Amino acid sequence: MVAGGICSRGKTELIIIHQVVKINGQYYRENILPVYFEFMQNKEFFPNQRIVTFLQDGALPHSAEQSLNLIKKDMPNINIWCKGIYPGNSCDFNVIEHIWNTLQESVFLEPGPTNRNELITRIKSTWDSLDVQYLCKLTESFPSRISEASAADGGHTSY
């Protein structure tokens, strides 16, 4: 299990969950959200807090009332898009889905990883190789993705 966040100016460190653990709301709030909060408070990445939109898919830890309340309390000036606002696992809307696809595809490149350590190394290497120009292009495409999906009445888009 991995977690990470992106914006047009950079990305968080990749969070690798090494132990077998249930990712519930409490784990998410205590171990993952603090990484995102620290990242979002960095003025180098987010010079204008008024234009930050925090996207989450519909995973239960993300949409738990306590998680959403914590986000609203700790980051009161950001927009939150989560379950019910948009289809969170859609590449049309959630740009990080493209990143997860890139990480997944990297696992199958030859020579393939033969053990857990090689797998983690491959995924971290792929994450680290994501350059700012790609992240910028991906995140800045968000408004046009929304417009195109709206024009298609939520149907298929070119993304």
Secondary structure in CASP SS format (residue, H / E / C, confidence):
PFRMAT SS
TARGET T0000
AUTHOR 0000-0000-0000
METHOD secondary structure of the structure
MODEL  1
M C 1.00
V E 1.00
A E 1.00
G C 1.00
G C 1.00
I E 1.00
C E 1.00
S C 1.00
R C 1.00
G E 1.00
K E 1.00
T C 1.00
E C 1.00
L C 1.00
I E 1.00
I E 1.00
I C 1.00
H C 1.00
Q C 1.00
V C 1.00
V C 1.00
K C 1.00
I C 1.00
N C 1.00
G H 1.00
Q H 1.00
Y H 1.00
Y H 1.00
R H 1.00
E H 1.00
N H 1.00
I H 1.00
L H 1.00
P H 1.00
V H 1.00
Y H 1.00
F H 1.00
E H 1.00
F H 1.00
M H 1.00
Q C 1.00
N C 1.00
K C 1.00
E C 1.00
F C 1.00
F C 1.00
P C 1.00
N C 1.00
Q H 1.00
R H 1.00
I H 1.00
V C 1.00
T E 1.00
F E 1.00
L E 1.00
Q C 1.00
D C 1.00
G C 1.00
A C 1.00
L H 1.00
P H 1.00
H H 1.00
S H 1.00
A C 1.00
E H 1.00
Q H 1.00
S H 1.00
L H 1.00
N H 1.00
L H 1.00
I H 1.00
K H 1.00
K H 1.00
D H 1.00
M C 1.00
P C 1.00
N C 1.00
I C 1.00
N E 1.00
I E 1.00
W E 1.00
C C 1.00
K C 1.00
G C 1.00
I C 1.00
Y C 1.00
P C 1.00
G C 1.00
N C 1.00
S C 1.00
C C 1.00
D C 1.00
F C 1.00
N C 1.00
V C 1.00
I H 1.00
E H 1.00
H H 1.00
I H 1.00
W H 1.00
N H 1.00
T H 1.00
L H 1.00
Q H 1.00
E H 1.00
S H 1.00
V H 1.00
F C 1.00
L C 1.00
E C 1.00
P C 1.00
G C 1.00
P C 1.00
T C 1.00
N C 1.00
R H 1.00
N H 1.00
E H 1.00
L H 1.00
I H 1.00
T H 1.00
R H 1.00
I H 1.00
K H 1.00
S H 1.00
T H 1.00
W H 1.00
D H 1.00
S H 1.00
L C 1.00
D C 1.00
V H 1.00
Q H 1.00
Y H 1.00
L H 1.00
C H 1.00
K H 1.00
L H 1.00
T H 1.00
E H 1.00
S C 1.00
F H 1.00
P H 1.00
S H 1.00
R H 1.00
I H 1.00
S H 1.00
E H 1.00
A H 1.00
S H 1.00
A H 1.00
A C 1.00
D C 1.00
G C 1.00
G C 1.00
H C 1.00
T C 1.00
S C 1.00
Y C 1.00
END
